[in-house]
Amino acid sequence: MINLRAVKYILLICASLSLMCTAIISPALPMMKKEFSSYHNAEILVKLAATVPNMLIAIFSPIFGFLIGRLTHKRIFLGVFLVIYVISGVATYFLKDLHYIIFTRALLGISISAIMTCGLELISHYFTGHERNKVLAAQTTVMSLGSIVFTMLSGYLCDINWRLAFLLYLTGIAIIPLITIYLRRPDDIQHNMQASQDTIKASSFGKIFGEKLPLLICIIGFANMVFFYMIPIQVPFLLKAIEPNISGKMISFVITMEVVISAFFVTKYKRLKKNRSFESMFAMSFCVMSLSYFAMSYSNSYTSVLLCVALYGLGMALMMPNNIIWIVNSVSGKNRAMWIGFLTSGMYLGKFISPLLIAPLISYVGMFKSYRVIAVIMLFIAILVSFITDGIKKPHHFRRYTKKKA
């Protein structure tokens, strides 16, 4: 018999490890900049050490997705990259050369892309139907909570010595033997569970885009991250504009609030979705996030920004599990892992490119109005999606409406 509870916890812990690449190094950045100040362009190199894993995750996730979908022994693949993850993560504790640190951080990004993609693919193999959707939703919660916990632990250790924070990567060692004990080949598991294969139901967008639906979901994941990263990147500057003497702790509290609210409400995803389609959940989340940014564009106090960020967290709680569950249920067979990789790539590419896309907008219309512009864009997308979905579900009503317009 397969201990599915143990399998679920192992895969959820693997998901939390993926957030450590940013959570651990963020509090250490000021101390790293000070220690490596003798390097030419030290500030740029230190920031590169923080961002290079995201770039490598975006590049390698589709590649690993293609490979994982065709591998038989996925647990061996996962175990190997967990070892690389631990070694490359802990290496910063020992290394004295910043260039070597950047290299090991690049290896860390490659290992995380493998772990994330393989973990999602294994969830889709071990679990089916509603149970799979529950695990995928729980993964988003665990990732949010893991981000909070590891950031706090890293901050505490950095007060002692910034290098100590990187020893947190040793937590990955505990998972390696558990993989050997509890994870079996997916084919064997499906046989032992006597689980029926999920029937992939055609969604409203599926009727329009057909086999291109997974690509659309990846684009949605990319756009969502471009919009979302206005919070961790731009909100600190917005708060400084409102309250010039605001402390770093107060800014951190606002950023953390989004994660906390998202982690809490993502547990309600199943109840909120019920009989709603993935398209409806997408439109609903964009409406909520649009309202948040629109209100933020008129904010004039710390409290109002805090409430707006909390509201955005509610929208993200609907969006994140929806995208993952949507793509897992839209693709089957060997291509599922590949599209999971593309979704992961799109999300991390969105994180990386967001400041580059938003900066010209801020320069043109200003900080506050830029949130209003993005709010209008998100609301327009939400209305368009709702209109198309309703038209497909009620074609006679849709045709009657278009004839009247004509």
Secondary structure, 3 states (H helix, E strand, C coil): CCCHHHHHHHHHHHHHHCCHHHHCCHHHHHHHHHHCCCCCCHHHHHHHHHHHHHHHHHHHHHHHHHHHCCCCCHHHHHHHHHHHHHHHHHHHHHCCCHHHHHHHHHHHHHHHHHHHHHHHHHHHHHCCHHHHHHHHHHHHHHHHHHHHHHHHHHHHHHHHCHHHHHHHHHHHHHHHHHHHHHCCCHHHHHHHHCCCCCCCCCCHHHHHHHHHHHHHHHHHHHHHHHHHCHHHHHHHHHHHHHCCCCCHHHHHHHHHHHHHHHHHHHHHHHHHHCCCCHHHHHHHHHHHHHHHHHHHCCCCCHHHHHHHHHHHHHHHHHHHHHHHHHHHHHCCCCHHHHHHHHHHHHHHHHHHHHHHHHHHHHHHHCHHHHHHHHHHHHHHHHHHHHHHHHHHHCHHHHHHHHHHHC
